[in-house]
Amino acid sequence: MNYAPFPHSYPQQAGTPQWTPDYKYGWLMAAMVWVQIYYMVVPENISGGFNSGPGYYRIFKVGLLGVGVLLMLWRSSLTWLLLRRMNPFLLLYIALSCASVAWSIEPPTTIQRCFNLVSFIAVCISFGLVSWVRTRFQDLMLPILTFLLIASLVLGAVSPDLAIEQGTTETLKGSWRGVTFQKNAFGHLSSFALVLWFHALLAKERKLYMIAFGGGLSALCLLLSRSSTSLLSAVFACFFLVLLLRVPQNLRRYMPFIIATFALIVVAYALAVLRVVPGLEALLTPISLITGKDSTFSNRSVIWQIINEHIQFHPILGTGLGAYWIGPVPYSPSYIFLSKMYFYPTQSHNGYLETINDLGFVGLIVLFGYLFVYVKQALQLLKIDRAQGALYLGLFFLQAIANLSEANWFTATSFEFVIMMISTGALARSLLDYRLRQIYGEPGSIRTDRRSRSRSSTVPSGRRRMTSVIRRR
């Protein structure tokens, strides 16, 4: 379906419902996202017990799911239209994850992880139902990510033993983890913030002094984390944003080819890291020089070898979502890491291998389907709203690279993928919003506040009932 450039509208017939501004309950959605990300980022020893204990956990998840379901029922017409625009492979992956309870080697763990994913998708869908503006995603994400980075620096100054890794190995010594669980999570948090602030600079969406503060803070925290994967993925994503938003007008027709080239680079890098193609690891030499790490990325290749051996036993459907990493207990297949590596890594350190291990090659196909549709929708949005389309493509490449050495895709304990799920919902709502504006025209009442200047989303008003009209609920 073709989408006309903003702001385009067709002539309205008499009696046709018009758009009216919709600013209700934006605070509720913001609170849901803030609490969810805070809960997943900050460990209980730093939060003061706010997110510790099974009782808090159940209340938190049930509350998110309940509020999300209520919002979807309240705006059921809009929910239905949004679901039709939602990435179908995201919903399919969650359905496959829930079905994996039937063959899981640890059903209780899989059930818990599936419940997490269901609550996440409820928030993801609800995000696009209330108080929508075209920059809603970054308007919500930038404050919370920046707040967590500021809190990390404050914690490092007040309690260095909590904010700085105490290990003596080369990869841990002097690395910051801030208010997160460990240094890699802190690096991912910083890389997300850096990409968002850099996008704000290129798109001119924030004042320069705010960008200087937020971008400088993000870059500093990224360097303090000493996470080579986060550094590499952030630099790659930022360079990609420059290509999309600063390329001359006469070269924009070649953008699909440039994006395809970037995707091929990521694939080649993945093959080099996993050593699938002999000799391709030579591509890692410049990466090692830049990051100061060896080509195995801190001995991750041993982890990948062990995971590959386990995959051979259940290659089609895997062993169930999250059922492999249940802790260093003797009856778990993952217990082998203690005898072979003398430590427990808690994840496969590769999002693609982790997907195969959990849901087999069927899950990997669904994952690739999700990534393909995500890029396709972002390219559609790029033709309509270049700044927003570029942002979602930048986030895609940020995570596509990060998942080569960290397992974040569809991980129920990963705040990184929660952010990507919310961006998936925002991407779907952006496409839906422009289509509805194309049909119903611009808002009937114009406001002069900041939300109106951001071209806020609206819901139609009017008494005439039509199947294609979203009714205020």
KEGUVO-254541 format. One record per residue (C-alpha): chain; residue number from 1; z, x, y negated. Coordinates in Angstrom, 1 decimal, decimal comma. Each point is the difference from the previous one (the first is absolute). Layout:
BEGIN
chain; n; zz; xx; yy
A; NUM; Z; X; Y
...
***
This chain:
BEGIN
chain; n; zz; xx; yy
A; 1; 0,0; 0,0; 0,0
A; 2; -1,0; 1,3; -3,4
A; 3; 2,6; 0,1; -2,8
A; 4; -1,0; -0,2; -3,6
A; 5; 1,4; 2,6; -2,4
A; 6; 3,0; -1,0; -2,1
A; 7; 0,1; -2,1; -2,1
A; 8; -2,7; -2,3; 1,3
A; 9; 0,3; -3,7; 0,4
A; 10; -2,3; -2,9; 0,7
A; 11; -0,3; -3,0; -2,3
A; 12; 2,8; -2,5; 0,7
A; 13; -0,8; -3,6; 0,6
A; 14; 2,1; -2,7; -1,6
A; 15; 3,1; -0,7; 2,1
A; 16; -0,2; 3,3; 1,9
A; 17; 3,5; 1,6; 0,3
A; 18; 0,6; 2,9; -2,3
A; 19; 2,2; 3,1; 0,4
A; 20; 3,5; 0,0; -1,5
A; 21; 2,2; 3,1; -0,2
A; 22; 2,4; 0,4; 2,9
A; 23; 3,0; 2,2; -0,7
A; 24; 2,7; -1,6; 2,2
A; 25; 2,3; 1,9; 2,3
A; 26; -1,5; 3,4; -0,6
A; 27; 3,6; 1,4; -0,1
A; 28; 0,6; -1,3; 3,5
A; 29; -3,0; 1,8; 1,4
A; 30; 1,0; 3,2; -1,8
A; 31; 3,5; -0,2; 1,4
A; 32; -1,4; -0,4; 3,6
A; 33; -2,2; 3,1; -0,3
A; 34; 2,7; 2,1; -1,7
A; 35; 2,7; -0,9; 2,5
A; 36; -2,4; 0,6; 2,9
A; 37; -1,2; 3,4; -1,1
A; 38; 3,6; 1,1; -1,0
A; 39; 1,2; -1,1; 3,4
A; 40; -2,6; 2,1; 1,8
A; 41; 0,2; 3,1; -2,2
A; 42; 3,7; 0,6; -0,7
A; 43; 2,2; 0,9; 3,0
A; 44; 3,4; -1,5; 0,4
A; 45; 1,9; 3,2; -0,7
A; 46; -1,5; -0,1; -3,6
A; 47; -0,1; -3,8; -0,5
A; 48; 3,7; -0,3; 0,5
A; 49; -0,3; -2,4; 3,0
A; 50; -2,3; -2,5; -1,8
A; 51; -2,6; 0,2; 2,8
A; 52; 2,2; 1,1; 2,9
A; 53; 1,1; -2,0; 3,0
A; 54; -1,9; -2,6; 2,2
A; 55; 1,4; -2,9; -2,0
A; 56; -1,5; 1,2; -3,3
A; 57; -3,3; 0,8; 1,8
A; 58; -0,3; -3,5; 1,5
A; 59; 0,9; -1,7; -3,3
A; 60; -2,5; 2,1; -1,9
A; 61; -2,9; -0,6; 2,4
A; 62; 0,7; -3,7; 0,5
A; 63; 0,3; -0,5; -3,7
A; 64; -3,3; 1,7; -0,8
A; 65; -1,8; -2,0; 2,7
A; 66; 1,6; -3,3; -1,1
A; 67; -0,8; 0,4; -3,7
A; 68; -3,6; 1,1; 0,9
A; 69; -0,5; -3,1; 2,2
A; 70; 1,4; -2,3; -2,6
A; 71; -2,4; 1,5; -2,6
A; 72; -2,9; -0,4; 2,3
A; 73; 0,9; -3,6; 0,7
A; 74; 0,5; -0,8; -3,7
A; 75; -3,4; 1,4; -0,8
A; 76; -1,7; -1,0; 3,3
A; 77; -3,4; -0,6; -1,5
A; 78; -0,1; 3,4; -1,7
A; 79; 1,5; 1,6; 3,1
A; 80; -2,9; -1,4; 2,1
A; 81; -2,6; 1,4; -2,4
A; 82; 1,8; 3,3; -0,1
A; 83; 0,1; 0,3; 3,8
A; 84; -3,7; -0,5; 0,1
A; 85; -0,4; 3,0; -2,2
A; 86; 2,7; 2,1; 1,7
A; 87; -1,1; 2,9; 2,2
A; 88; -0,3; -1,7; 3,4
A; 89; 0,8; 3,2; 1,9
A; 90; 3,4; 0,2; -1,7
A; 91; 0,9; -3,4; 1,5
A; 92; -1,6; 0,9; 3,3
A; 93; 2,0; 3,2; 0,2
A; 94; 3,2; -1,8; -0,5
A; 95; -1,0; -2,6; 2,6
A; 96; -0,8; 2,9; 2,5
A; 97; 3,4; 1,6; -0,8
A; 98; 1,8; -3,2; 0,7
A; 99; -1,9; -0,5; 3,3
A; 100; 1,0; 3,6; 1,0
A; 101; 3,5; -1,3; 0,7
A; 102; -1,5; -1,2; 3,4
A; 103; -0,9; 3,5; 1,1
A; 104; 2,5; 2,1; -2,0
A; 105; 2,1; 2,6; 1,8
A; 106; 2,9; -1,0; -2,4
A; 107; -0,4; -3,7; -0,9
A; 108; 3,1; -0,2; -2,3
A; 109; -1,2; 2,8; -2,2
A; 110; -3,5; -1,5; -0,2
A; 111; 1,3; -3,4; -0,9
A; 112; 2,0; 1,5; -2,8
A; 113; -3,0; 2,0; -1,3
A; 114; -2,2; -3,2; 0,2
A; 115; 2,5; -2,0; -2,0
A; 116; -0,1; 2,8; -2,7
A; 117; -3,8; -0,3; -0,1
A; 118; 0,1; -3,8; -0,3
A; 119; 2,5; 0,2; -2,9
A; 120; -2,3; 2,6; -1,7
A; 121; -3,1; -2,2; 0,3
A; 122; 2,0; -2,9; -1,5
A; 123; 0,7; 2,1; -3,0
A; 124; -3,6; 1,3; -0,1
A; 125; -1,4; -3,5; -0,1
A; 126; 2,6; -1,3; -2,4
A; 127; -0,7; 2,8; -2,4
A; 128; -3,3; -1,6; -0,9
A; 129; 1,3; -3,5; -0,4
A; 130; 2,1; 0,1; -3,2
A; 131; -0,3; 1,4; -3,5
A; 132; -3,2; 1,9; 0,7
A; 133; -1,6; 2,4; -2,4
A; 134; -2,9; 2,4; 0,8
A; 135; 2,4; 3,1; -0,3
A; 136; 2,8; -1,7; 1,9
A; 137; 0,1; 2,6; 2,7
A; 138; 0,6; 3,1; -2,2
A; 139; 2,1; -2,0; -2,5
A; 140; 2,4; -0,6; 2,9
A; 141; -0,2; 3,3; 1,9
A; 142; 0,2; 2,5; -2,9
A; 143; 3,5; -1,0; -1,2
A; 144; 1,6; 0,1; 3,4
A; 145; -1,6; 3,2; 1,1
A; 146; 0,8; 1,7; -3,3
A; 147; 3,6; -1,3; 0,2
A; 148; 0,4; 1,5; 3,5
A; 149; -1,3; 3,4; -1,2
A; 150; 2,3; 0,0; -2,9
A; 151; 2,9; -0,9; 2,3
A; 152; -1,0; 2,9; 2,3
A; 153; 0,2; 2,6; -2,8
A; 154; 3,3; -1,4; -1,2
A; 155; 1,3; 0,2; 3,6
A; 156; -1,2; 3,5; 0,3
A; 157; 1,9; 1,0; -3,1
A; 158; 3,2; -1,8; 1,0
A; 159; 0,0; 0,4; 3,8
A; 160; -2,4; 2,7; 1,1
A; 161; 1,2; -0,3; 3,6
A; 162; -1,3; -3,5; 0,2
A; 163; -3,3; 0,5; -1,9
A; 164; -1,0; 3,4; 1,4
A; 165; -0,7; 0,8; 3,7
A; 166; 2,6; 2,3; 1,4
A; 167; -2,1; 1,4; 2,8
A; 168; -0,7; 3,7; 0,2
A; 169; -3,6; -0,1; 1,4
A; 170; -3,0; 0,9; -2,1
A; 171; -1,1; -3,7; -0,3
A; 172; 3,4; -1,4; -1,0
A; 173; 1,7; 2,8; -2,0
A; 174; 0,2; -1,1; -3,6
A; 175; -2,0; -3,2; 0,5
A; 176; 1,1; -3,1; -1,8
A; 177; 0,4; -3,4; 1,6
A; 178; 1,4; -1,7; -3,0
A; 179; 1,2; -3,5; 0,8
A; 180; -2,2; -0,3; 3,1
A; 181; 0,7; 0,8; 3,6
A; 182; -1,8; 3,4; 0,1
A; 183; -2,4; 2,2; -2,0
A; 184; -3,2; -1,5; 1,3
A; 185; 1,0; -3,5; -1,1
A; 186; 0,9; 1,4; -3,4
A; 187; -3,4; 1,7; -0,1
A; 188; -1,8; -3,3; 0,8
A; 189; 2,1; -1,9; -2,6
A; 190; -1,0; 2,6; -2,6
A; 191; -3,7; 0,0; 1,0
A; 192; -0,2; -3,8; -0,4
A; 193; 1,6; 0,2; -3,4
A; 194; -2,3; 2,9; -1,1
A; 195; -3,1; -1,9; 1,0
A; 196; 1,1; -3,1; -1,8
A; 197; 0,9; 1,9; -3,2
A; 198; -3,3; 2,0; 0,1
A; 199; -1,9; -3,3; 0,4
A; 200; 1,8; -1,4; -3,0
A; 201; -1,2; 3,0; -2,0
A; 202; -3,6; -0,4; 1,1
A; 203; 0,0; -3,7; -0,5
A; 204; 2,0; 0,2; -3,2
A; 205; 2,5; -2,6; 1,1
A; 206; 3,1; 1,6; -1,3
A; 207; 1,1; 1,8; -3,1
A; 208; -0,6; 3,8; 0,1
A; 209; 3,7; 0,9; -0,3
A; 210; 0,9; -2,2; 3,0
A; 211; -2,8; 1,6; 2,0
A; 212; 1,2; 3,4; -0,9
A; 213; 3,5; -0,7; 1,0
A; 214; -0,8; -1,9; 3,2
A; 215; -2,8; 2,3; 1,1
A; 216; 2,0; 3,1; -0,7
A; 217; 3,0; -1,4; 1,9
A; 218; -2,2; -0,9; 3,0
A; 219; -1,6; 3,5; 0,0
A; 220; 3,3; 1,7; -0,2
A; 221; 1,5; -2,0; 2,9
A; 222; -3,1; 0,6; 2,0
A; 223; 0,4; 3,7; -0,3
A; 224; 3,7; -0,1; 0,7
A; 225; -0,6; -1,9; 3,2
A; 226; -2,2; 2,9; 1,3
A; 227; -1,9; -2,5; 2,0
A; 228; -3,5; 1,6; 0,6
A; 229; -1,4; -3,3; 1,3
A; 230; 1,1; -2,0; -3,0
A; 231; -1,3; 2,7; -2,4
A; 232; -3,4; 0,2; 1,7
A; 233; -0,4; -3,8; 0,2
A; 234; 1,1; -0,5; -3,7
A; 235; -2,5; 2,6; -1,3
A; 236; -2,8; -1,4; 2,1
A; 237; 0,7; -3,6; -1,2
A; 238; 0,3; 1,1; -3,7
A; 239; -3,3; 1,9; 0,2
A; 240; -1,6; -3,1; 1,6
A; 241; 1,3; -2,2; -2,9
A; 242; -1,6; 2,4; -2,5
A; 243; -3,3; -0,4; 1,8
A; 244; 0,2; -3,8; -0,1
A; 245; 1,2; -0,5; -3,5
A; 246; -1,5; 3,0; -1,9
A; 247; -3,4; 0,3; 1,7
A; 248; -3,0; -0,5; -2,4
A; 249; -1,5; -3,5; 0,0
A; 250; -3,3; 1,2; 1,4
A; 251; 1,8; 1,4; 3,1
A; 252; 2,0; -3,1; 0,9
A; 253; -2,7; -1,2; 2,3
A; 254; 0,8; 2,9; 2,3
A; 255; 3,6; -0,9; 0,3
A; 256; -0,3; -1,6; 3,5
A; 257; -1,5; 3,2; 1,2
A; 258; 2,7; 2,1; -1,6
A; 259; 2,7; -2,2; 1,6
A; 260; -1,7; 0,3; 3,4
A; 261; 0,0; 3,8; -0,5
A; 262; 3,7; 0,0; -0,8
A; 263; 0,6; -2,1; 3,2
A; 264; -1,9; 2,5; 2,1
A; 265; 2,0; 2,8; -1,5
A; 266; 3,2; -1,8; 1,1
A; 267; -1,4; -0,5; 3,5
A; 268; -1,0; 3,7; 0,3
A; 269; 3,5; 1,0; -1,2
A; 270; 1,5; -2,3; 2,6
A; 271; -2,1; 1,5; 2,8
A; 272; 1,0; 3,5; -1,3
A; 273; 3,7; -0,8; 0,1
A; 274; -0,2; -1,5; 3,4
A; 275; -2,3; 2,8; 1,3
A; 276; -2,4; -2,6; 1,6
A; 277; -3,1; 2,1; -0,9
A; 278; 0,3; 3,7; 0,9
A; 279; -0,3; 2,3; -3,0
A; 280; 0,4; -2,8; -2,6
A; 281; 3,5; 1,3; -0,7
A; 282; -1,6; 2,5; -2,3
A; 283; 0,0; -2,7; -2,6
A; 284; 3,8; 0,2; -0,2
A; 285; -0,1; 3,6; -1,3
A; 286; -0,3; -1,0; -3,7
A; 287; 2,6; -2,7; 0,5
A; 288; 2,4; 2,5; 1,4
A; 289; -0,5; 2,3; -2,9
A; 290; 0,6; -2,8; -2,5
A; 291; 3,1; -1,5; 1,7
A; 292; 1,5; 3,2; 1,4
A; 293; 0,2; -1,7; 3,5
A; 294; -1,4; 1,1; 3,3
A; 295; -3,0; -1,9; 1,4
A; 296; 2,3; -1,9; 2,5
A; 297; 1,9; -1,5; -3,0
A; 298; 3,5; 1,1; 1,1
A; 299; -0,8; -0,1; 3,8
A; 300; -1,1; -3,6; 0,0
A; 301; -2,7; 0,9; 2,5
A; 302; 2,6; 0,2; 2,8
A; 303; 1,1; -3,5; -0,9
A; 304; -3,6; -1,3; 0,2
A; 305; -0,5; 1,7; 3,4
A; 306; 3,0; -1,8; 1,4
A; 307; -1,0; -3,3; -1,4
A; 308; -3,5; 0,4; 1,3
A; 309; 1,4; 0,6; 3,5
A; 310; 2,0; -3,2; -0,3
A; 311; -2,9; -2,1; -1,2
A; 312; -1,9; 0,8; 3,2
A; 313; 2,4; -2,3; 1,9
A; 314; -0,6; -3,1; -2,2
A; 315; -3,3; 0,6; -1,9
A; 316; -1,2; -3,5; -0,5
A; 317; 3,0; -2,0; -1,4
A; 318; 2,6; 2,8; -0,4
A; 319; 3,7; -0,4; 0,7
A; 320; 0,9; -2,6; -2,7
A; 321; 0,6; 0,3; -3,7
A; 322; 2,8; 2,5; -0,7
A; 323; 1,1; 0,1; 3,6
A; 324; -0,5; 3,7; 0,5
A; 325; 2,2; 1,3; -2,8
A; 326; 3,3; -1,7; 0,8
A; 327; 2,2; 3,2; -0,3
A; 328; 0,9; 3,0; 2,1
A; 329; 1,2; -2,0; 3,0
A; 330; -0,7; 1,2; 3,6
A; 331; -1,9; -3,2; 1,1
A; 332; -2,5; 0,2; -2,9
A; 333; -3,3; 1,9; 0,6
A; 334; 0,5; 1,6; -3,4
A; 335; 3,0; 1,8; 1,4
A; 336; -2,4; 2,7; 1,2
A; 337; -0,1; 1,5; -3,6
A; 338; 3,6; 1,3; 0,4
A; 339; -1,0; 2,2; 3,0
A; 340; -3,3; 1,1; -1,4
A; 341; 0,7; 0,4; -3,7
A; 342; 3,8; -0,1; -0,2
A; 343; 0,0; -2,7; -2,6
A; 344; -0,9; -3,7; -0,4
A; 345; -2,9; -0,6; -2,5
A; 346; 0,4; -3,8; -0,2
A; 347; -3,7; -0,6; -0,5
A; 348; -3,4; 1,4; 1,1
A; 349; -0,7; 1,5; -3,4
A; 350; -3,5; -1,5; 0,1
A; 351; -0,6; -3,7; -0,8
A; 352; -3,1; -0,2; 2,1
A; 353; 1,7; 1,4; 3,1
A; 354; 3,0; -2,1; -0,6
A; 355; -2,2; -3,1; 0,0
A; 356; -1,6; 1,0; 3,3
A; 357; 3,4; 0,7; 1,5
A; 358; 1,4; -3,4; -1,0
A; 359; -3,0; -2,3; 0,4
A; 360; -2,6; 2,1; 1,8
A; 361; -3,6; 0,4; -0,9
A; 362; -0,1; -3,8; -0,7
A; 363; 2,5; 0,6; -2,8
A; 364; -2,0; 2,9; -1,3
A; 365; -3,2; -2,2; -0,2
A; 366; 2,0; -2,6; -1,9
A; 367; 1,4; 2,7; -2,3
A; 368; -3,5; 1,3; -0,8
A; 369; -1,2; -3,6; -0,6
A; 370; 2,8; -0,4; -2,5
A; 371; -0,9; 3,2; -1,8
A; 372; -3,7; -0,9; 0,0
A; 373; 0,6; -3,5; -1,5
A; 374; 2,5; 1,5; -2,5
A; 375; -2,7; 2,4; -1,3
A; 376; -2,6; -2,7; 0,0
A; 377; 2,1; -2,3; -2,1
A; 378; 1,0; 2,8; -2,4
A; 379; -3,7; 0,7; -0,5
A; 380; -0,6; -3,7; -0,8
A; 381; 2,8; 0,1; -2,5
A; 382; -1,4; 3,3; -1,4
A; 383; -3,1; -1,9; -1,2
A; 384; 2,2; -2,6; -1,8
A; 385; 3,0; 2,0; -1,2
A; 386; -0,7; 3,7; 0,3
A; 387; 3,5; 1,1; -0,9
A; 388; 1,7; -2,1; 2,6
A; 389; -2,6; 0,7; 2,7
A; 390; 0,4; 3,7; -0,6
A; 391; 3,8; -0,2; 0,3
A; 392; -0,2; -1,7; 3,4
A; 393; -2,6; 2,5; 1,3
A; 394; 2,2; 2,8; -1,3
A; 395; 3,0; -1,4; 1,9
A; 396; -2,1; -0,3; 3,1
A; 397; -0,9; 3,7; 0,0
A; 398; 3,5; 0,9; -0,9
A; 399; 1,3; -1,6; 3,2
A; 400; -3,1; 0,9; 2,2
A; 401; 0,8; 3,6; -0,6
A; 402; 3,8; -0,3; 0,2
A; 403; -0,2; -1,7; 3,4
A; 404; -1,7; 3,1; 1,4
A; 405; 3,4; 1,7; 0,2
A; 406; 2,4; -3,0; -0,5
A; 407; 0,2; -3,3; 1,9
A; 408; -0,1; -2,8; -2,6
A; 409; -2,7; -2,4; 1,0
A; 410; 1,6; -3,3; 1,0
A; 411; 3,3; 1,7; 0,5
A; 412; 2,8; -2,6; -0,4
A; 413; 2,4; 2,6; -1,4
A; 414; -2,5; 1,5; -2,5
A; 415; 0,2; -0,9; -3,7
A; 416; -3,4; 1,7; -0,4
A; 417; -1,7; -2,7; 2,0
A; 418; 2,0; -2,8; -1,7
A; 419; -1,6; 1,2; -3,3
A; 420; -3,4; 0,0; 1,7
A; 421; 0,6; -3,5; 1,4
A; 422; 0,8; -1,2; -3,5
A; 423; -3,1; 1,7; -1,4
A; 424; -2,0; -1,8; 2,7
A; 425; 1,4; -3,4; -1,2
A; 426; -0,7; 1,0; -3,6
A; 427; -3,5; 1,0; 0,9
A; 428; -0,7; -3,4; 1,6
A; 429; 1,6; -1,9; -2,9
A; 430; -2,1; 2,0; -2,5
A; 431; -3,3; -1,0; 1,8
A; 432; 1,2; -3,6; 0,3
A; 433; 1,1; -0,1; -3,7
A; 434; -3,4; 1,1; -1,2
A; 435; -1,8; -2,5; 2,2
A; 436; 2,1; -2,9; -1,3
A; 437; -0,5; 1,1; -3,6
A; 438; -3,7; 0,0; 0,8
A; 439; 0,2; -3,6; 1,0
A; 440; 2,6; -1,4; -2,4
A; 441; -0,5; 2,3; -3,0
A; 442; 2,6; 1,5; -2,2
A; 443; 3,6; -1,4; -0,6
A; 444; 0,1; -3,2; -2,0
A; 445; 2,9; 1,3; -2,1
A; 446; 0,0; 3,5; -1,4
A; 447; 3,2; 1,9; -0,6
A; 448; 0,4; 3,1; -2,1
A; 449; 2,8; 1,6; 2,0
A; 450; -0,4; 3,1; 2,2
A; 451; -0,7; -2,0; 3,1
A; 452; -2,9; -1,9; -1,6
A; 453; -1,5; 3,3; -1,2
A; 454; 0,1; 1,2; 3,6
A; 455; -2,2; -3,0; 0,9
A; 456; 2,5; -1,7; 2,1
A; 457; -0,8; -2,1; 3,0
A; 458; 0,4; -3,7; -0,3
A; 459; 0,0; -3,1; 2,0
A; 460; -2,2; -3,1; -0,7
A; 461; 1,4; -3,1; -1,6
A; 462; -1,4; -3,5; -0,1
A; 463; 0,2; -3,2; 1,9
A; 464; -3,3; 0,0; 1,7
A; 465; 0,5; 0,9; 3,7
A; 466; -2,6; 2,3; 1,5
A; 467; 0,1; 1,9; 3,2
A; 468; -0,9; 3,2; -1,8
A; 469; 2,7; -0,4; -2,7
A; 470; 3,4; 1,7; 0,3
A; 471; 2,6; -2,5; -0,9
A; 472; 3,2; 1,1; -1,8
A; 473; 2,8; -0,4; 2,5
***
